């Protein structure tokens, strides 16, 4: 089971059913998306739907989706 609090997170890290919005996740997303990154309800709902879909979504996909929504 991946540790979302202290495990190494990079663009290839798969989104798993144990995913949590931890400080480590926020740090990763700020690095990828910029200092203006923040979670909002629609984005968190999208992440939840990706987990349920089991499409093989990665943390890189999550960062790309946030950028797409916020440009």
C-alpha positions in Angstrom: 0.0 0.0 0.0 1.4 3.4 -1.0 2.0 5.9 1.8 0.6 9.2 0.6 2.1 11.0 3.6 5.8 10.1 3.1 6.1 8.0 -0.1 7.9 9.4 -3.1 5.4 11.1 -5.4 6.3 11.9 -9.0 4.4 12.2 -12.3 4.3 8.4 -12.7 2.9 7.6 -9.3 -0.4 5.8 -9.9 -3.6 7.1 -8.3 -4.8 4.3 -5.9 -7.9 3.6 -3.8 -5.8 4.7 -0.8 -5.2 8.2 -2.2 -5.4 11.1 0.3 -5.0 14.8 -0.1 -1.9 15.0 2.1 0.8 17.7 2.5 3.1 15.6 0.3 0.4 15.6 -2.5 0.0 19.3 -2.1 3.8 19.9 -2.4 4.0 17.7 -5.5 1.1 19.6 -7.1 2.5 23.0 -6.2 5.8 21.9 -7.9 3.9 20.8 -11.0 1.2 23.4 -11.2 2.7 26.4 -9.6 2.2 28.2 -6.3 -1.4 29.1 -7.1 -2.4 25.4 -6.9 -5.3 24.7 -4.6 -7.9 22.0 -4.3 -11.5 22.8 -5.0 -14.6 20.7 -4.8 -15.1 20.0 -8.5 -11.4 19.0 -8.9 -11.6 16.7 -5.8 -14.8 15.2 -7.3 -12.9 14.6 -10.6 -10.0 12.9 -8.7 -12.6 10.7 -6.9 -14.2 9.7 -10.2 -10.8 8.8 -11.7 -10.1 6.5 -8.7 -13.5 4.8 -9.2 -12.9 4.5 -13.0 -9.7 2.5 -12.4 -8.2 4.0 -15.7 -4.7 4.0 -14.5 -4.6 7.7 -13.8 -1.2 9.0 -12.5 -0.3 12.0 -10.4 1.0 13.6 -13.7 -2.5 13.2 -15.1 -3.9 15.0 -12.0 -1.4 17.8 -12.4 -2.2 18.1 -16.1 -6.0 18.2 -15.4 -5.6 21.0 -12.8 -3.5 23.0 -15.3 -6.1 22.5 -18.0 -8.9 23.6 -15.7 -7.0 26.7 -14.4 -5.4 28.2 -17.5 
